Amino acid sequence: MNNQLKQYGIIELHLHLDGSLSPEWIIEWAEKQQIALPTKDIQQLNQYISVPADCTDLNDYLRCFALPVSLLQTPAALTSAVCDLVERLDKLGLVYAEIRFAPQLHTRKSMTQEQAVQAALQGLKQGLANKTNLFTANLILCCMRFEDNQAQNMETIHLTKQYLGQGVVAADLAGSENLHPMEYYAAPFEFAKQSRLPFTLHAGEGAGAENVAKALDLGAARIGHGVRAIENHHVVERLASQKTPLEMCPCSNLQTKTVKHLADYPLRTFLQKGIVATLSSDNMTVSNTTIHAQFELLENHYQLSQTEAQQLVRNAIQAAFLSEQDKQALLAYTQQRYPELAL
């Protein structure tokens, strides 16, 4: 098998913190917090924090987050987790990453949403201070698709506004897409749009193309996944004409049965139609993957070409929640550091 294209795995735009904790970090911080684990054996632990081979759908996939989230209920743990992830991404050779997490998931004890954001920002600062390669990283704050959490979601949007430009670059909406209609979450993102806050929305993963259209109607600057947009040519045309980037994650899309076969993955069609498609890991631990592995998967089993890989990187730089000046700086840095990529 060829493994030449993994070198293009240098940007992560769709990466969940709680789905990307390392087993080693989990064992260390469970002990520090006196939280019992089902096992301290790394191989056995992976069975509890990584998706099973017989995963049936997105809801089944989301069950893998219970244990990691239980460990992220104190500022110290949250700071350490973000720092550790940034350092691991740095070691992988990335040049830019946007790490997302939902502050409201970390309030089970005494921590508030704002304290969770502050703790994560501290971890980001520490991780970047220790970098050897990583160009930069930022945070995306996720609202959640739960019942009766409008107030919590609105608080997340207000925190996005408060900390925008201080390490926070956007908001998001995550969670079980097919169980909760997009319209229920319109209010927080109407406020975000009025406040000119950039946001991405998970859509077209657990539900169909109509959810991608609704996300565009709400004003999403990017779409998380967007795979099932392919089901409606009008939505595809709209994505192309509006140049709305898609954050595509083939490994997790296969695991959640969003697509049954990689041969059916619409990435190439999206690229051919001029859609700003990008490639990310989604969850490094839950999906047992990395951004390098995403490119390897597509090279070996999808016949991704070098030209397509180069386009995915250029698209990722274009799609990043950065100012135009910072995007140009990121492109220049990437071209200088990786001239062999010929971007």
C-alpha positions in Angstrom: 0.0 0.0 0.0 1.0 3.6 -0.6 1.5 5.9 2.3 2.8 9.0 0.6 -0.1 11.3 1.2 -0.1 11.1 5.0 2.4 14.0 4.9 -0.6 16.2 4.0 -2.1 15.6 7.4 -1.1 19.0 8.9 -4.4 20.8 9.7 -7.2 19.7 12.0 -10.4 21.8 11.8 -12.8 19.2 13.3 -11.4 17.6 16.4 -13.2 17.0 19.7 -11.2 17.2 22.9 -13.2 14.6 24.8 -13.0 12.1 21.9 -9.2 12.6 21.7 -7.9 11.9 25.2 -5.0 9.5 25.2 -5.3 6.3 27.2 -2.2 7.3 29.1 -3.7 10.6 30.1 -7.0 8.9 31.1 -5.2 6.4 33.4 -3.0 9.2 35.0 -5.9 11.6 35.7 -8.3 8.9 36.8 -5.8 8.0 39.5 -5.2 11.7 40.4 -8.9 12.2 40.8 -9.6 8.8 42.5 -12.0 7.8 39.7 -12.3 4.1 39.2 -11.6 2.8 35.7 -12.8 -0.5 34.3 -9.2 -1.4 33.7 -5.7 0.2 33.8 -4.5 -1.9 31.0 -4.2 0.4 27.9 -5.2 -2.3 25.4 -8.2 -3.3 27.5 -9.1 0.4 28.2 -9.4 1.1 24.5 -12.4 -1.2 24.4 -14.2 1.4 26.6 -13.0 4.6 24.9 -12.9 3.5 21.2 -15.8 2.7 18.9 -16.6 -1.0 18.6 -16.3 -2.8 15.3 -20.0 -3.5 15.3 -21.0 0.2 15.9 -24.5 0.6 14.6 -25.0 4.4 14.2 -24.1 7.8 15.6 -25.9 7.3 18.8 -24.0 4.1 19.5 -20.8 6.0 18.6 -21.5 8.7 21.1 -21.6 6.3 24.0 -17.8 6.1 23.9 -17.7 9.7 25.4 -19.1 8.9 28.8 -15.9 7.8 30.5 -13.7 10.6 29.0 -16.2 13.3 30.0 -16.4 12.0 33.5 -12.7 12.8 33.9 -13.0 16.4 32.7 -15.0 17.9 35.6 -12.3 20.0 37.3 -10.3 23.0 35.9 -7.0 21.2 36.5 -8.1 18.2 34.5 -9.4 20.3 31.7 -6.3 22.4 31.5 -4.1 19.3 31.4 -6.2 17.6 28.8 -6.0 20.5 26.4 -2.3 20.9 27.0 -1.7 17.2 26.4 -3.7 17.2 23.1 -1.9 20.3 21.8 1.5 18.7 22.6 0.5 15.5 20.8 -0.7 17.4 17.8 2.6 19.3 17.8 4.5 16.0 17.8 2.5 14.8 14.9 3.8 17.7 12.9 0.6 19.7 12.5 0.7 23.4 11.6 -2.8 24.4 12.8 -5.6 22.9 14.8 -9.0 23.9 16.0 -10.0 21.9 19.1 -13.7 21.9 20.1 -15.4 21.1 23.4 -18.7 21.8 25.0 -18.3 23.8 28.3 -21.7 22.7 29.5 -20.5 19.1 29.7 -18.0 20.0 32.3 -20.3 21.5 35.0 -21.3 18.3 36.9 -19.3 19.3 39.9 -18.6 22.9 40.9 -17.1 24.2 37.6 -19.1 26.8 35.7 -19.1 27.1 31.9 -16.9 30.1 32.0 -14.5 28.4 34.4 -14.4 25.5 31.9 -13.5 27.9 29.1 -10.8 29.6 31.1 -9.3 26.2 32.1 -9.3 25.1 28.5 -7.7 28.4 27.4 -5.0 27.9 30.1 -4.3 24.4 28.7 -4.1 25.9 25.2 -1.6 28.5 26.4 0.5 25.9 28.2 0.5 23.5 25.2 1.5 26.2 22.8 4.3 27.4 25.1 5.8 23.9 24.9 5.5 23.6 21.2 8.4 22.5 19.0 6.6 22.8 15.6 2.9 23.6 15.9 2.1 26.9 14.3 -0.9 27.6 16.4 -4.2 26.2 17.7 -7.5 27.6 18.8 -10.7 26.5 20.5 -14.3 26.1 19.3 -17.1 26.1 21.9 -19.8 23.6 21.3 -23.5 24.0 22.1 -25.2 20.6 22.5 -28.3 18.9 21.1 -30.1 18.1 24.4 -33.6 18.6 25.6 -34.3 21.7 27.7 -30.8 23.2 27.5 -31.6 26.4 25.7 -30.2 28.5 28.5 -27.0 26.5 28.6 -26.5 26.8 24.8 -27.2 30.6 25.0 -24.6 30.8 27.7 -22.1 29.0 25.5 -22.8 31.5 22.6 -22.3 34.4 25.0 -19.0 32.9 26.2 -17.9 32.5 22.5 -18.6 36.2 22.1 -16.8 37.1 25.3 -13.6 35.1 24.5 -13.5 35.5 20.7 -10.1 36.4 19.6 -8.5 35.3 22.9 -8.0 31.7 21.8 -11.7 31.0 21.0 -12.5 31.4 17.3 -16.1 30.0 16.8 -19.1 28.2 18.2 -20.6 24.9 17.2 -23.6 22.6 17.7 -22.9 18.9 18.4 -24.7 15.9 19.6 -27.3 13.5 18.3 -28.5 15.1 15.1 -31.3 12.7 14.3 -32.9 12.9 17.8 -33.3 16.7 18.0 -34.5 18.9 15.2 -32.3 21.7 14.0 -35.1 24.3 14.5 -35.0 23.8 18.2 -31.5 25.4 18.4 -32.2 28.4 16.1 -32.3 31.0 18.9 -28.7 30.8 20.1 -27.4 30.8 16.5 -29.7 33.7 15.4 -28.1 35.6 18.2 -24.6 34.4 17.1 -25.4 35.6 13.5 -26.6 39.0 14.8 -23.5 39.3 16.9 -21.3 38.4 13.9 -19.9 35.3 15.6 -18.5 32.7 13.3 -20.0 29.2 13.8 -20.0 25.7 12.4 -22.8 23.3 12.8 -22.8 19.5 12.8 -25.2 18.6 10.0 -25.7 15.9 7.3 -24.3 13.1 9.5 -27.0 11.6 11.6 -29.7 13.3 9.5 -30.1 14.1 5.8 -29.5 16.9 3.4 -32.4 18.9 4.7 -30.4 19.5 7.9 -27.5 20.9 5.9 -29.9 23.3 4.2 -31.2 24.3 7.7 -27.7 24.9 8.9 -27.0 27.1 5.9 -30.3 29.0 6.6 -29.1 29.6 10.2 -25.9 31.2 8.8 -23.3 28.5 9.4 -19.9 29.5 8.2 -18.9 25.8 8.0 -20.6 22.5 8.2 -19.4 19.7 10.4 -19.4 16.5 8.2 -22.1 17.5 5.6 -21.8 14.0 4.0 -25.5 13.5 3.3 -25.7 16.8 1.4 -25.0 14.5 -1.6 -28.6 13.3 -1.3 -30.0 16.6 -2.7 -28.4 18.3 -5.7 -29.9 21.7 -4.8 -28.0 21.5 -1.4 -24.8 20.5 -3.2 -25.2 23.4 -5.6 -25.8 25.8 -2.7 -22.7 24.6 -0.8 -20.7 25.1 -4.0 -22.1 28.6 -4.8 -21.8 29.8 -1.2 -18.3 28.3 -0.8 -19.4 26.9 2.6 -16.6 24.5 3.8 -17.3 21.0 4.8 -15.4 19.4 7.7 -15.2 15.8 6.5 -14.1 12.9 8.7 -14.2 9.6 6.7 -13.2 7.2 9.4 -15.9 8.2 11.8 -18.4 8.5 9.0 -17.8 4.8 8.2 -18.0 3.9 11.9 -21.3 5.6 12.4 -22.7 4.1 9.2 -23.2 7.6 7.7 -21.7 5.9 4.7 -21.7 2.1 4.3 -18.7 1.9 1.9 -15.8 4.2 1.3 -16.3 3.8 -2.4 -19.6 5.7 -1.8 -17.9 8.6 0.1 -18.8 11.8 -1.7 -15.6 13.7 -1.1 -14.4 13.5 -4.7 -17.8 14.6 -6.0 -17.7 17.6 -3.6 -14.2 18.5 -4.8 -15.2 18.2 -8.4 -18.2 20.5 -7.9 -16.0 23.2 -6.3 -17.2 22.6 -2.7 -14.6 23.6 -0.1 -14.2 20.1 1.4 -11.6 19.6 4.1 -10.3 16.5 6.0 -10.2 16.0 9.8 -10.1 13.2 12.4 -13.2 14.0 14.4 -12.1 12.0 17.4 -8.6 10.6 17.6 -9.3 8.1 20.4 -12.9 7.2 19.9 -12.2 6.6 16.2 -8.7 5.3 16.8 -7.3 7.5 14.1 -5.2 10.6 13.3 -5.3 13.2 10.5 -2.4 11.2 8.9 -4.5 8.0 9.1 -7.4 9.9 7.3 -5.1 10.6 4.3 -3.7 7.1 4.4 -7.2 5.6 4.4 -8.2 7.7 1.4 -5.0 7.0 -0.5 -5.1 3.3 0.0 -8.8 2.6 -0.4 -10.2 5.6 -2.2 -7.4 6.3 -4.6 -7.1 9.9 -3.4 -4.6 11.6 -5.7 -1.8 14.0 -4.7 -3.7 16.8 -6.5 -6.7 16.1 -4.4 -4.7 16.0 -1.2 -3.1 19.4 -2.0 -6.6 20.8 -2.6 -7.8 19.5 0.7 -4.9 21.3 2.5 -5.5 24.6 0.6 -9.2 24.2 1.4 -8.4 23.7 5.1 -6.4 26.9 5.2 -9.2 28.8 3.4 -11.8 27.4 5.8 -9.9 28.0 9.1 -11.5 30.4 11.5 -8.7 32.9 11.1 -8.4 36.4 9.7 -7.3 36.7 6.1 -4.0 38.0 7.3 -3.5 34.9 9.5 -4.6 32.6 6.7 -1.9 34.1 4.5 0.6 33.7 7.3 -0.4 30.1 7.8 -0.1 29.3 4.1 3.4 31.0 4.0 4.5 29.1 7.1 3.2 25.8 5.6 4.9 26.3 2.3 8.2 27.2 4.0 8.0 24.2 6.4 6.7 21.7 3.9 7.9 22.8 0.4 7.6 19.3 -0.8 3.8 19.6 -0.5 3.8 22.1 -3.4 0.8 24.0 -2.2 
